[in-house]
Amino acid sequence: MSSGAAPSRPSGDRRTSAIQKRQSILPKPASIVLDPSVIIAQHAQLTGTQPITIGPNAVLHPHSRISSTLAPVVLGEGVVIYERAKVGVGIGNGTDASLRRSSTASARDSIRSTRGEGTVLERHVVIETGAIVEAAEIGEGSLVEAGAVLGRGCVIGKYCTITSGTIIPGSTSLPDYTVVYGGTQHRIDQTLKARPELQQARLIMHEKQLEVFKKLITNHIAKWM
C-alpha cells in the first residue's frame, strides 16, 4: 500500500479566485447611468458593450437581464423587470451565442436594422417573468405579461397589454391601448382609452407596488455605481 499522502483539495481561496475569474469575462457596458433610487436585486445582470441608462424608481428583480451587446438600452422611470425577463436587442432565441461567433461587421448590420438602434422602455412599463423584449420602444404604462416575446424593432404604444406567451414578430407596430391576446388577436381597450381616471388609478397602484418592492428587495445598486 502506498504511503504517499493523498492529494490536497483546493483551498477555498483558490476556488473563490476561479469564480471571480469566470465572472470577469462578462462584457461590461460602455457606461451605466443609474438614478440613485433604482433597485437592483442580487443576481440581476447588466451586460453588453454599449450604454445602459435606468431612470428613477426602476426595479430589476433577481435573475433579470439587461443586455446592451448590440445597442443601447434605456429604462424609464418606474420600469419593473421581473425574474428571468430579458431586455435588449439580440438577447432572444439564443442569439448571445451566435453573437460571440459573429463578426464586428455583421453586428453593425444588426444594429442598423433596428428602429432607433436600441431599446427604450418608457415610464411605468412592466415586463413580467420570463418575457423577452427586443423591441425598439414600449410606451408608457404598457404591460408585457409572463413568457411573452417582442421581436426586434417592435414599436408598442402606451397602455398596451401583451398577454402571456404571446409572440410579437419583429418590426410590428401597435397603437396605444392595444390588447394582444390568443396569440394573434388584437383589440383596443376603449374603456381605458376613454377614461383618464382609470389610467390614473393604474398609475397609483403601480407606485404603491414600487413602494412594496423597496421594502422587500435588498438593493445591490452599489455593485453597479
N, C-alpha and C positions, 0 to 999 in steps of 0.2 A: 504494500500500500504506500502510495507516495506520501512523503512527509511535507511536501510543499504547502505553503499557505494558500488558502482559497483566494481567488482574485477579489480585491476590494470593490465594493459597489461605489458608483459615482457619488460624490458628495452632493449635498443639497445645493451648495453654491454653484457647482458645475451645471446641474440641471436647470437652475434658475437662469444662468447665463445663456444656456441654449435656447430657453424660451424667449428671453429678451432678444436674442439674435433673430429668431424667426419672426417676431413681431416687427422688427425694424425694417424688414423688406417690404412692408406695405407702402404703396405710393402715398406721398404726402401732398395735400392740396397746395397750390402755389400760395394761397393766402386763405385764412379763415377769419371772417369778421363775425363776431358774436355780440349780440346785445347782452349786457350783464345779467338780465333777467331770464335768459334762456335756461331751460332744464335739459341736461343731457345725462341720461341714465348710464349706469355701468354697462359695458358691453355694446353700447351704441357705437357705430362706426362712421367715421368721416374719412373717405379715401378719395384719391384721384390726383390729378396734376394741375387742375385749374381752380379758380376761386370758388369758395363756398361762403355764402352770406346768410345769416339767420337772424331774423328780427325779434322784437320784444316778445317775451312770454311764450315763445315756441317751446314745444316739448318733444324730445326724442326718447322713446321708450327703449327698454333693453332689446338688443339684437336688431334694432332698426338700422338701416344702412343708407347713407347718402354718398353718392359717387359722382365725382367731377372728372372722371377719366377722360371723357370726350368733350365736355362742355361745362360751363359754369352752372351752379345751382343756387337759386335764391329762394329762401323760405320766408314768407311774410309774417307779420305779427300774429301770434296766437295759433300758428300752424301746429298740428299734432300728427306725429308719425308713430304708429303703433308697432308692436313687436313683429319682427321679421318682415316688415314692409321695406320696400326698396325704392329709392327715388334717384333718378339721374339718367341721362342719355347713355344707352349702351349697357344698362345694368340687367336687362331682361334676357330670358331664354339662353342662358349660359354664354352670353357674349363676352363676359370678362375673360374667359379662357381664350377665346378667339382673338380678343384684342391684344393679348400678350404675344400672339404669333403674327399679328398684322404689322404692316409697315407703317412708318410715320405718314407717308402719303395717303394711304387708304384711311387712316384715322382722320386726316384732314378732310378728305372727301365726305366722311360720315358726318363730321361737324357741319360742313357747308349744306348738307342735305336737310338739316333740321331748321324749323322756323325759329328765328331769334337766337340760334346757336346756343341753346341751353334750356334749362327747366326752371320755370317760375311758378311758385305756389303763392297765390295772393292770400290776404289775411283771413284767418279762421278756417282755412281748408283743413279737412281731416282725412288722413289716409289710414285705413284700418288694417288689421293684422294680415300679413302675407300678401298685401297688394303690391303690384309692380307698376311704377309710374315712370315712363319715359317721355311724357307729354311735354310740349313746349310751354304750355300755360294752363293753369287751372284757376278759375275765377273765385272771387270772394265767397266764402261760406259754402263751398261745394263739398260733397262727401263722396269718397271712394270707399266702398264697403269691402269687407274681407275677401281676399283672393281675386279681386278684380285686376285686370291688366289694361293699362293705357299705353298704346303703341307710340312709337317715336313721332314727334311732330304734331300730336293732337293739340287742339285748342278747345278747352272746355269752358263754357260760360260760368257766370256766377250763380250760386244757389242751385247747382245741378246735383243729382244723385245718381251715382253709378252703382247698381246693386251687386250683391255678392256674386263672384265668379264670372262676371261679365267681361268680355274681351272687346276692347275698342280698337279697331285697326288703326295703323299709323296714318297721320295726316288728316284724321277726321276732325271736323269742327261741329260743336254742339252749341246751340244758342242758350241764353240764360234760362234757368228754371227747368231745364230738360231732366226728365227721369228716364233712365235706360233700364229696362227690366226684361226678364225672359230671354236674355241673350242678345236679341236684336230689336226688341220692341222699344219705341220711343213715345213719350208723351210730354206735354208741357204742364207743369204744376200751376194751373191757373189760379188756384186759391192762394198759394204763396206769392205768386206774381202780383195779384190784385190787392193783397193785404199787407202793407208795410209793417203793421203791428206784429204780424206773425214772424216776419224777418227779425224784428227787434227782440221778440221772445226767444228765438233761436240763439241770437247773439248773447242774451243774458244767461241762458242755460250753458252755452259754451264757456263763457267767462267763469261761471261757477265751477265747471268741470276743471278748468285750468287751476283754480284755487285748490281743488282737491288734489290734483297732481303735485302741486308744490308741497303738500303735506305728506304725501305717500312715497314720492320718488326721491331717493338720495341723489343729490346733484353732483355730477363729476365734471362740471364745466371747466374747473381749474386745469384739467388734463389738456384742454384744447386752447386755453387762453395764451 
